[in-house]
Amino acid sequence: MEMLQCDSALLYIVLSALFSGLVIHKLIRNNVKIENAAVSCLLPLLLLEIFCCCVLCSCLGLTLFILACTLYYACIPVRRMLTTQGKAVLITGLWGIVHNAGVLGYMADGELLPLSVYKQCMDVNFIGVVQVTKMFMPLLRKAKGRLVTISSMAGHTPLPGFAAYAASKAALSMFSAVMRQDLFKWGVKVSAIYPSGFKTNIFGSKDHWSSQDQKILDNLMPDVKEDYGEEYLASLKDLHHTMSTVSSPDLSPVLEDVCHALLAEEPYFSYTPGRCAYLIPCLFRYFPLWVYDNFAKRTFQIHHILPRSLQMSKANNKMD
């Protein structure tokens, strides 16, 4: 019995090694991002392999595992680009719309952000996209072209301090998803790009950040200002430098995905360029909420101090 289990485990190892080699070869040959595919499917396949090896009988387990590997291998996308003849529409008409406009406004607790910041984010990040899309859609339908929207990782993953920005990007993400369904019958392909942190002009200048900070202070109710405290509110000014420091200056991953969305024979609906742009949403969707909350608290902590009222409450509890 032990010999049979040992042989079965060895067979699973051999199959895994063979499958991994075939997958890596196909990913490299078709220029597919290995890290995205690995996170999305290889981990579930590993769990399935353990289940098949330890729980199911040898024949049934091996059959199920081989079928799963075959299905995954067949579903790996092939990045074939359009031929020169297919690109002629780039000269004769409108082939693609790329929505790249975006504003952040300001980073702060959702309660502290003025309503003007929410309105600005929605007007630029969402309403503006809808207006431009509606204006040029007849030309795009005629060419059976591409509609590409650059959303954000914050559009489908809650990030502390991004209430206004994330809400507008969430609206944009759903708009792209619905338009993909609506335009399918016209032959128009829709893609959404969800980058992580990249260093662009979206953060604005330090002067802009300071003016927004002052605007927040001027519009806060006295009791709200008292609860948060001057020290907590003053720490908001440091976020501009923090965000600029941790963001990547290399925009090539985003540009490569935009080019693929415009020029590939079969573009993907979703692209996730940038560090952890795929991993973090998976953590939010597939893990218990407390796991993601703890991760977000440590990774996206925008304040190193508590609001004044919470500091006082914590101090009183210690004294008691």
C-alpha positions in Angstrom: 0.0 0.0 0.0 2.8 2.4 0.9 4.6 1.5 -2.3 1.5 2.3 -4.3 1.1 5.7 -2.6 4.8 6.4 -3.3 4.5 5.5 -7.0 1.3 7.6 -7.2 3.0 10.7 -5.7 6.0 10.2 -8.0 3.7 10.1 -11.0 2.1 13.4 -9.9 5.5 15.0 -9.5 6.5 13.9 -13.0 3.2 15.1 -14.5 3.6 18.5 -12.7 7.1 19.0 -14.0 6.0 18.1 -17.5 3.0 20.4 -17.4 5.0 23.3 -15.9 7.5 23.0 -18.7 4.8 23.1 -21.4 3.0 26.0 -19.7 6.2 28.1 -19.3 7.2 27.4 -23.0 3.8 28.5 -24.2 3.7 31.6 -22.0 7.1 32.8 -23.2 6.4 31.9 -26.8 3.2 34.0 -26.8 4.5 36.8 -24.6 2.0 36.2 -21.9 2.6 37.7 -18.4 3.8 34.6 -16.4 3.0 36.1 -13.0 -0.6 36.8 -13.9 -1.3 33.3 -15.2 0.5 31.7 -12.3 -1.5 33.6 -9.7 -4.8 33.0 -11.4 -4.7 29.3 -12.2 -1.5 27.5 -11.1 -2.3 27.9 -7.4 -5.8 26.3 -7.7 -4.2 23.6 -9.9 -1.6 22.9 -7.1 -4.4 22.6 -4.6 -6.3 20.3 -6.9 -3.2 18.1 -7.3 -2.9 17.8 -3.5 -6.6 16.9 -3.3 -6.4 14.3 -6.1 -3.3 12.7 -4.7 -4.4 12.5 -1.0 -8.1 12.1 -1.2 -9.2 10.4 -4.5 -8.2 7.0 -5.7 -5.2 6.8 -8.1 -7.1 6.4 -11.4 -9.8 9.0 -10.7 -7.4 11.5 -9.2 -4.9 11.2 -12.1 -7.7 11.5 -14.7 -9.2 14.6 -13.0 -5.8 16.3 -12.7 -4.8 15.6 -16.3 -8.1 17.0 -17.5 -7.6 20.1 -15.4 -4.1 20.6 -16.7 -5.2 20.1 -20.3 -8.0 22.6 -20.0 -5.7 25.2 -18.5 -3.1 24.7 -21.2 -5.7 25.0 -23.9 -7.0 28.3 -22.4 -3.6 30.0 -22.3 -4.1 33.0 -24.6 -2.1 33.5 -27.8 -0.9 37.1 -28.4 -1.4 37.3 -32.2 -1.3 40.8 -33.6 -3.3 42.2 -36.5 -1.8 41.9 -40.0 -0.9 45.0 -42.0 -4.2 44.7 -43.9 -6.1 44.6 -40.7 -4.5 47.9 -39.6 -5.6 49.8 -42.8 -8.5 51.2 -40.8 -6.0 53.2 -38.8 -5.5 55.4 -41.8 -9.0 55.4 -43.3 -11.1 55.8 -40.2 -11.3 55.6 -36.4 -10.0 52.3 -35.1 -9.7 52.9 -31.4 -10.5 55.1 -28.4 -8.2 55.1 -25.4 -9.6 56.8 -22.3 -6.6 57.9 -20.3 -7.8 61.1 -18.6 -7.9 60.9 -14.8 -7.7 63.0 -11.7 -7.1 61.9 -8.1 -8.1 65.1 -6.4 -6.8 64.4 -2.9 -6.1 61.5 -0.6 -7.8 61.5 2.8 -10.5 59.8 4.8 -13.8 59.8 2.9 -15.4 61.9 5.6 -12.8 64.6 5.2 -12.9 65.0 1.4 -15.0 67.9 0.2 -18.0 67.2 -2.1 -16.1 69.1 -4.8 -13.5 66.4 -4.9 -16.1 63.7 -5.4 -17.7 65.7 -8.2 -14.4 66.4 -9.9 -13.4 62.7 -9.9 -16.8 61.6 -11.2 -16.9 64.4 -13.9 -13.4 63.6 -15.3 -12.9 59.9 -14.6 -16.4 58.7 -15.5 -18.8 61.3 -17.0 -16.1 62.6 -19.4 -15.4 59.0 -20.6 -19.1 58.4 -21.3 -19.5 61.7 -23.2 -16.4 61.0 -25.5 -17.5 57.4 -26.0 -21.0 58.4 -27.1 -19.7 61.1 -29.4 -17.3 58.8 -31.4 -19.2 55.5 -31.1 -20.8 55.7 -34.6 -17.3 55.8 -36.1 -16.0 53.0 -33.9 -18.9 50.8 -34.7 -18.3 51.4 -38.4 -14.7 50.3 -38.1 -15.5 47.4 -35.7 -12.6 48.9 -33.7 -11.5 49.0 -30.1 -12.6 50.8 -26.9 -9.9 50.9 -24.2 -10.4 52.4 -20.8 -7.6 52.9 -18.3 -9.2 52.4 -14.9 -7.3 51.6 -11.8 -6.6 48.8 -9.3 -8.7 51.0 -7.0 -11.7 50.5 -9.3 -12.3 47.0 -8.0 -10.3 46.9 -4.8 -11.0 49.2 -1.8 -7.9 51.2 -0.8 -7.8 53.5 2.2 -7.9 57.2 1.4 -9.2 56.8 -2.1 -12.9 57.1 -1.6 -13.6 59.7 -4.3 -11.1 58.4 -6.8 -12.1 54.7 -6.3 -15.8 55.4 -6.6 -15.3 57.1 -10.0 -13.0 54.3 -11.2 -15.5 51.7 -10.0 -18.1 53.4 -12.1 -15.7 53.4 -15.1 -15.0 49.7 -14.6 -18.6 48.7 -14.6 -19.2 51.0 -17.6 -16.5 49.1 -19.5 -17.9 45.7 -18.5 -21.4 46.6 -19.7 -20.2 48.3 -22.9 -18.3 45.1 -23.7 -21.6 43.2 -23.7 -23.5 46.0 -25.6 -20.9 46.3 -28.4 -20.2 42.6 -28.9 -22.9 42.4 -31.6 -21.2 45.3 -33.5 -17.9 43.6 -33.5 -16.3 46.3 -31.3 -13.9 44.8 -28.7 -13.7 46.5 -25.3 -10.7 46.3 -22.9 -10.2 47.7 -19.4 -6.7 48.3 -18.0 -6.2 48.2 -14.2 -2.7 49.5 -13.4 -1.2 49.7 -10.0 0.9 52.6 -8.8 2.7 54.5 -11.6 4.2 58.0 -11.3 2.2 60.3 -13.5 0.8 63.8 -13.3 -2.3 62.5 -11.5 -0.7 63.3 -8.1 -0.4 67.0 -9.1 2.2 69.4 -7.7 3.0 70.1 -4.1 1.3 73.5 -4.4 -1.9 71.8 -5.6 -1.7 69.4 -2.7 -1.2 72.2 -0.2 -4.2 74.1 -1.7 -6.4 71.0 -1.4 -5.2 70.5 2.1 -6.2 74.1 3.0 -9.6 73.7 1.3 -10.3 70.6 3.4 -9.4 72.4 6.6 -11.6 75.4 5.6 -14.7 73.2 4.9 -14.6 70.9 7.9 -17.2 71.3 10.6 -15.8 72.3 13.9 -16.7 69.1 15.6 -15.1 67.0 12.9 -12.0 69.0 13.0 -12.0 68.6 16.8 -12.4 64.8 16.6 -9.6 64.3 14.0 -7.2 66.9 15.5 -4.6 69.1 14.0 -1.8 66.5 14.1 -3.8 64.0 12.1 -5.0 66.5 9.5 -1.4 67.9 9.1 -0.2 64.4 8.3 -2.2 64.5 5.1 0.4 66.8 3.5 3.0 64.0 3.6 0.9 61.7 1.4 2.0 63.5 -1.8 5.7 62.6 -1.2 4.8 59.1 -0.1 2.7 58.3 -3.2 5.3 59.7 -5.5 8.0 57.7 -3.9 6.3 54.3 -4.0 5.0 54.7 -7.5 6.9 53.3 -10.5 8.3 55.7 -13.0 8.4 53.0 -15.8 5.2 53.3 -17.7 6.1 50.6 -20.3 3.9 47.9 -18.8 0.9 50.1 -19.3 1.9 51.1 -22.8 2.5 47.5 -23.8 -1.0 46.5 -22.6 -2.6 49.5 -24.4 -0.9 48.5 -27.7 -2.0 44.9 -27.2 -5.6 46.0 -26.5 -5.6 48.1 -29.7 -3.7 45.8 -32.1 -4.1 42.2 -31.0 -6.4 39.9 -32.9 -8.0 38.8 -29.7 -7.4 41.4 -27.0 -8.1 40.6 -23.4 -11.0 42.3 -21.6 -8.8 42.9 -18.5 -5.2 43.9 -18.2 -3.3 44.4 -14.9 0.1 46.0 -15.5 2.3 46.9 -12.5 3.5 45.5 -9.3 0.8 43.4 -7.5 -1.9 44.8 -9.8 -3.3 41.3 -10.1 -2.3 39.8 -6.7 -4.0 42.4 -4.5 -7.5 42.2 -6.2 -7.2 38.3 -5.9 -6.5 38.7 -2.2 -9.6 40.9 -1.8 -11.9 38.6 -3.8 -10.8 35.1 -2.7 -9.5 35.4 0.8 -11.5 36.1 4.0 -12.1 39.8 4.4 -10.1 40.1 7.6 -7.0 38.8 5.7 -7.3 41.6 3.1 -8.1 44.2 5.8 -5.0 43.4 7.7 -2.9 43.4 4.5 -4.4 46.8 3.4 -3.9 48.3 6.8 -0.2 47.5 6.7 0.4 48.1 3.0 -1.7 51.2 2.3 -1.5 52.8 5.7 -1.9 56.5 5.0 -1.6 57.7 8.6 0.8 56.6 11.3 -1.2 58.3 14.0 -4.8 58.0 15.2 -7.4 60.9 15.2 -7.3 62.9 18.4 -10.6 61.6 19.8 -9.4 58.0 19.3 -6.1 58.7 21.0 -7.9 60.2 24.0 -10.3 57.2 24.2 -7.4 54.8 24.0 -5.5 56.6 26.7 -8.6 56.6 29.0 -9.0 52.9 28.5 -5.4 52.2 29.5 -5.9 54.3 32.7 -9.0 52.3 33.6 
